[in-house]
Amino acid sequence: MRIVTPKELSSYKVLPFDLYTENKGKILEAGEVLTPGKLIMLKNYIKIYTEEFNSNEENTASEPGENPDRKTNSKIMNFSYEALDPTDFETVINKDAYVKMETQVKIKYFYKKILDLLMQGYYEEGLLKLNSLIGILKTEVYKQVHKSGKGSKIRFLGEYELCHPLNVAVVSGLIAQKLDFSTMAIDQIILAGLLHDVGKLKIDLADSQALLTMNEDEVKEHTIIGYKLIKENFELSEDIAKVALEHHENNDGSGYPQGLSSDYISEFSQIVNVANYYDNLAFNRTHTIITNNKEALRTMLEVGTKRFSAKMLYTFIHMFNYDDSKEFNDMVV
């Protein structure tokens, strides 16, 4: 059995294999036409399995008595940040960032490989790598940020599905650091930032084309799916799981999925909400179009405490230089 993802299934017009739940209950049979309705239905399952082996498993030679699955899995999981070659990964770079260009590439490459693990259902291994990534971010990114830093200079630019969780994790950790949270709590908030959109892995919301074909209720499902995925597959605190569920809740109760307000929203979620909205602004993924960090900060203040906890918002605003007006597009190389 192997796990198949919604993204893989969307590439088929006719299903080439049977699909099962983790309890071996059949969902769909081989030969069925994969209509848009069926694809949406499949997104409700946390894990989907098929008995078909992928081509890597079929073509991997193994010694007598050796489990071919073990050998294939080893190839997928055995990577380290230190051993990554940045020239193997082509990506966009923030040329004005505090962090060296080569380091930006390696961090994004490492995170991409972690997401690949999570997409394939290797949650335990993915979590181990995420914990390594927390240390890397604290060493390579946090120590480069000056007291009166520029928000534009700490951002990863380029692929939204890679850069957005990284940016949210970094900014969330900086807010927690500014609020004098414990080292353990800061690490938990960074991890919560990295996982806040994990539900999107199951519904492929990182793809802008997918967003165009989904209604608002389907988009909102990523919070519930992410919460369930963390609760069922990771041995993590409720505080971290709640961030996946609550990072779109607003201070005035106008958010989703539960319409929570004020202190009913967990403290971790209040922090990540600020970081998430800021980075979505900077990526122009909101209704407000901005071109630089100064405009982003001004917009955050205009939105104000209707959306954000006052404590988290003003801690965030005071972290950065308000005159940071370098155009994001001019920083890309």
Summary of the structure (lengths in Angstrom):
residues: 333
radius of gyration: 20.5
end to end distance: 42.4
largest distance: 66.6
contacts: 1045
relative contact order: 0.10
helix: 56%
strand: 6%
